[in-house]
Each structure stands twice: as structure tokens, then as C-alpha cells.
Amino acid sequence: MLKGLTKPKLSPETAPSHEDLFMQRYERLLKAARRLTNGGERAQDLVHNAFVQFMLSRPEIASIQDLDGYLLIMLRNMNVSQARRAAIVQTVALSATDYDSAEAGLRAADAHTQLQVREQLRLTCQYACRRKERSKIGSALILRFFHGYYPSEVAQVFRSTRNVVDKWLSLARHEALVYVEDPSSLKLIEGQPEAAIPDSRIGVPVAAFLSELRNSIFLARNGDCRNEAELKQIYSNQPADMSTEYLSHIVSCARCLDSVNTLLDLPSLAERFPMETFGRDPRPPGGSGPGEDGGTGMSGGGDISKLKQISRRRVSDVLEHRPKELRVAVNGYVLGSQSVSAESNNLALSVNLTERVGFVEVFSEQGICLLFSSIGAPPDGPLEQEAHVKFSEGRTLDLNLNFSGPWPTVNVAYHDPALGLDDATRTEPIQVPEQVTALPPTPVLERESRERRIGEPVKRTLSKLGQTFGNWSFWLRP
């Protein structure tokens, strides 16, 4: 048991929120995480992940007899899960552009792939800085991937819809992947000056490396800034023409971007990157080692505020994440997966583990934990246990674990209303950049082109035969 953790005495009138209850225990939980992980940066990620799942599930505090023990067990289970999943070789390696953001890609990379991911991010940033001058998809990628804007926020800045932004981001990621593999393969950005992108050396901390990438984006600014009156006119109720030049400047100008954030009531750039100013110098003044806060830099109220910003940002990352695949793990062992391709996606699995079921998790293909549920197997718990999580845009994830059969069964149901709408209802006409035709053709396009080449001569032949035999004079010939 973790020493020093005591259950606080709460009065019904002043019961703290789930966030406050967790933050009261943050420093001590971080010390416990350091002991579990033998130190290192992974301990802080472990605590942040526990906070995210605690906020997503929001268990009923009155039903938990020992909240400190509950959180400690959650930390231990998450650490076991990470260790067991790390031992499994990934069959399909994801590129850095496959993740929601640059930060997510770096967090998912281990020590062996860190250098490769940083080099991919460096080239992706170079592509986006050059591409934004000619197409809005480059500016959209900068906002989402490097500045940490969610797709719904990008849609507000662009005065567009979420679905259009999703299509732009999909095109940009495809182009960026081609550029990363061979920067000379994309003829559509020839003539654009290369941005001054920092190198991808490992010695630079993650937060500092991301800050350098964003600084290089700000150095790639072109055009003049708009004054407050012009920006208010652009984002008023009147229709506005979001030109490529305007968006290219906005995403590369910190002052203009924060002015737009204020107009649209969006988080500022400083609120999006709290990690860059958090915990940089954990040592006390005049000391040579960690202070009484255990090296978290949490001795001041300002640091507590930064910590809450980081934690809330992690929660929002999960709520906004749209998975392409669901993976179900029991006690850290992945038992099955399901592609997300319809409005309702269901997965049923039998748990044939020799050990007692302690926790169940649902992950996406990016390794993001969408649901974590601690399980009290019978006779300590009921025969049927459920968990439910609500995400953005009406998406839901439900988990049902049943112990009534010879083997426990896990049923997972993921619902995404957007996938149930047809294209006419779900989208609006968008102009696909004509330069995209320079990309290597996909197998589907190649097959359609081949079928068209083969089918056209056959159609012409059948047309001639029809004209010949359909003429009555043909049948009067000797």
C-alpha cells in the first residue's frame, strides 16, 4: 500500500470534483508511478493516463471505500498493460502522419523509433510550410497536426464544416506521407522555398523539439497582418472569402492566430502548449536534486494550473479522437480487434485467460486508450459489469462483461452517427486541389482506368453491330 495516502474527510456540502480529488493525490501518485516504472518520463505519462480514464469513467465516489487504493490499483494495472503490450510486435507500423498530432506520434514512439519519428515530423513540417502557400490543406494540417487544434476548431477558423476539414486533412496526410518517403516526388510544391526546419536530434526533449517545429512554422510567415476590425469582419455573420493566402498567413502568425482565438472563444496558443513551460527546472533554488515535490515543479499555484491544463488537454485529446480500429485487451493481453466501418460496430470475445480478470481496456489503432474498466470478478463482483464513455459529436463506447458462462465474455459496441449518414447529407461540395492528380495512382484508380480502357473498344464494337443488324436493308441483301 502507498504510504502517506489517507482518505480525506468530505462533507456533502463541499464535496470536491473528480478533478480536484485526483489533483490532491497527484504528487504522491507520481512518486508511486516512479517506483513502478523505475523512474523516467513514462511515470508522468502513466499518471496522466490514469487521470484521463478517471475523468472519462467518473466513478461514483461514494461507492469507493478507499479512493487512494482505487487509484493506486489503476496505476499498477496500467503499468502492467503497457509492459505486456510493449512485448507484442506490431504487425503494421504507423507513420508519424497517421497520428492525430505530432505530440501524439512522439508519445507513442519508443526509444528505438524516436529518431525515425522525429525525422518524419521534420519532413512533414517542411511539407506543410511549403504546401500552405498554394492549398488550404497545408494550412489545415498545420493547425491540426502542429498547433493542436481539433478538427471542429479548424472548421471554425476556416469557416467550413467538420467533414470538409476531415477530407482536407486526409488529403494532406496522404501527400505528406508521399513527401516523407521521397521529398522530390511531389511536383506540386516545386518552386516553393524550403522552410528552415530544425534537425531531429534525440538529445532535445520532446516539448523543446515540438516548440522548435512550431517556431519554424512562424518563421515561414508571408503577407501582412490584419487589424482587429478586419478580423471581426471576416468572422462576422456575413459571408467571408477564406483565401489560401489569408489562411497561410494566419497559421504562421502567432499574433493573428491568437486574435482569431479570442474572436472565436477558442483556447490560446499558450493554453495549447502548457508542457513547454511546465516542470522545466524541478530543482529547488540552490539545490542539486529534486525538491519536496518529487521533481514535479508543483510547489506553486501557477504550476498546479499548468498541470490541470495538461491533464484537461489529454482528456480532450481522447474525447476528440476518432478511431479507425478497436482493440480489446484483458489484463493487458489484446484478445481481438474490429475495424470501424459503420455507424454501429460490435465485437464479442471470450476471455480464456488462466488468470483472474482484473481490468479491461479498449484501444484505438494509435494505442489511445478509449476505455479502462477495473473489474471485480465474482464472487467479489456481480456476474455482469458495464462501462460507458461518451465522446464528441454523439459518439459512444459501451463495454459489457458477463461471467455467467463457462468463460467470461466481453461485448464492445462503438457508435458513430456520422458514419451512418450518406455522402449527400454528411458532406458539402469541396474543391479538391488539382495538384493532387500528380500523386501516385491508388490501386482502385488504376483498376478503374484499366476497366475503362478495356470497356470502351467493346462498347464501340457492340454499337457498330447494333447499327448493322438493326438496319432492315441488311436483311434484304442476297
Secondary structure as UniProt FT lines:
FT   TURN            3..4
FT   HELIX           12..14
FT   HELIX           18..24
FT   HELIX           26..37
FT   HELIX           42..57
FT   HELIX           61..63
FT   HELIX           67..86
FT   HELIX           96..98
FT   HELIX           102..108
FT   TURN            111..113
FT   HELIX           114..131
FT   TURN            132..134
FT   HELIX           136..141
FT   HELIX           142..146
FT   HELIX           151..158
FT   HELIX           162..181
FT   TURN            183..184
FT   HELIX           187..189
FT   TURN            190..191
FT   TURN            202..203
FT   HELIX           206..219
FT   HELIX           228..234
FT   HELIX           244..250
FT   TURN            251..252
FT   HELIX           254..264
FT   HELIX           269..272
FT   HELIX           274..277
FT   TURN            285..286
FT   TURN            292..293
FT   HELIX           301..320
FT   STRAND          325..330
FT   TURN            331..332
FT   STRAND          333..339
FT   STRAND          344..350
FT   STRAND          359..364
FT   TURN            365..366
FT   STRAND          369..374
FT   TURN            378..379
FT   STRAND          384..390
FT   HELIX           392..394
FT   STRAND          396..402
FT   STRAND          409..415
FT   HELIX           417..420
FT   HELIX           423..426
FT   HELIX           434..438
FT   HELIX           443..469
FT   HELIX           472..476
//
